[in-house]
Amino acid sequence: MKIVVAIDSFKGCLSSEAVEAAAARGVADVFSDAEILCVPVADGGEGTVEALVEGTNGRMATISVHDPLMRPIRASYGLSDDGQTAIIEMSAASGLTLLSEEERNPLRTTTYGTGELILDAVGRGCRRFILGVGGSATNDAGIGMLQALGFRFTDSSGRLLGQGGETMLQITDVDFSHVSPLLSTCRFRLATDVKNPLFGPEGAAYVFARQKGGDDRTIPMLDEGLRHFSEVVKRSLHKDISKIPGAGAGGGFAAGCLAFLNASMVSGITLVLEQLRFDENLRGASFVITGEGRMDAQTLQGKVPVGVAEAASRQQIPVYAVAGRIEPDVVFPSILKAFPLTDPPVPLERSMQPDFAKDRIREVAQRIAREWKKTQGGGSSPFSTSE
């Protein structure tokens, strides 16, 4: 028999690989002769590069770039096995975790370093790009990234503008003369499940900027800057990005990619499963184990467990889930049953300890395997069961 294990990382506790290894041990305790296929997965956020590099037999590239405050750092991105696809998380060079709380200021932070990663990949021959949009310290509409790629933004006096969210309101013109013609041969896909527009009450600034250091004074300024940026785009490129769902992802980074790089947006988990050829990995499986650190209403918005379950349901394969915590009264489509690690409840600090979590994951995987075995012994179809 064949069992597929595809579980997202338990953020702050265990990587996807570590969670899956613990679950695989639990399954093997019950089915010692089973083929257990572990497929590290992610939904476009943290862990996406690692999952795709491992799943495609790719490799990592590490280069010198600039962090959100233009300080030199080393950052990594992934390359597919054929060297044609670059997998880049904007958090690697423009991430919130690169700054202390005192350093966070979206008026000053820039996506320049992410542009440097893209530029390096173009130089290596990559023409397909997967950009994980999320976890950024920025609210600059991707202007910094575009500056690194050769786009020049000037004010009303023709002065070349610097980096940071504060520059958005100052932009009057865009100079394309220093952009590499190779960019026009590249295809960019944005992995994000954010649906927020670029500006307005549900836009990038009002919804996300506070966690990046914005406050009651600066957030309206940033929002107006994003609105102004959309007007510049409309005037310069004849594109209207003002109401596109998801344009506000990454502090408007998605908007900059849509406007200047002709990027497309796709659900993070859909893109990851496609790249990993997950449908092929599922063929012949008896059941699937998926999950993530916390399963709640947000899980329904395109997170790993739902994406994996939907893929398995198309092949009539039963799916079980494991999670650190599970929000009660939330129904997860196509998942037969979700098992929490914290049953009975334990203190959060205890449940986040890696060794404890591994032991509990193994125990839950044993329960899942036994439950599936029992349904088989009873002659019923586990796929038709719902709980």
Secondary structure, 3 states (H helix, E strand, C coil): CEEEEEECCECCCECHHHHHHHHHHHHHHHCCCCEEEECCCCCCCCCHHHHHHHHCCCEEEEEEEECCCCCEEEEEEEECCCCCEEEEECHHHHEHHHCCHHHCCCCCCCCHHHHHHHHHHHHCCCCEEEEECCCECCCCCCHHHHHHCCCEEECCCCCECCCCHHHHHHCCEEECCCCCHHHHHCEEEEECCCCCCCCCCCCHHHHHHHHHCCCCCHHHHHHHHHHHHHHHHHHHHCCCCCCCCCCCCCCCHHHHHHHHCCCEEECHHHHHHHHCCHHHHHCCCCEEEEEEEEECHHHHHCCHHHHHHHHHHCCCCCEEEEEEEECCCCCCCCCCEEEECCCCCCCHHHHCCHHHHHHHHHHHHHHHHHHHHHHHHCCCCHHHCCC
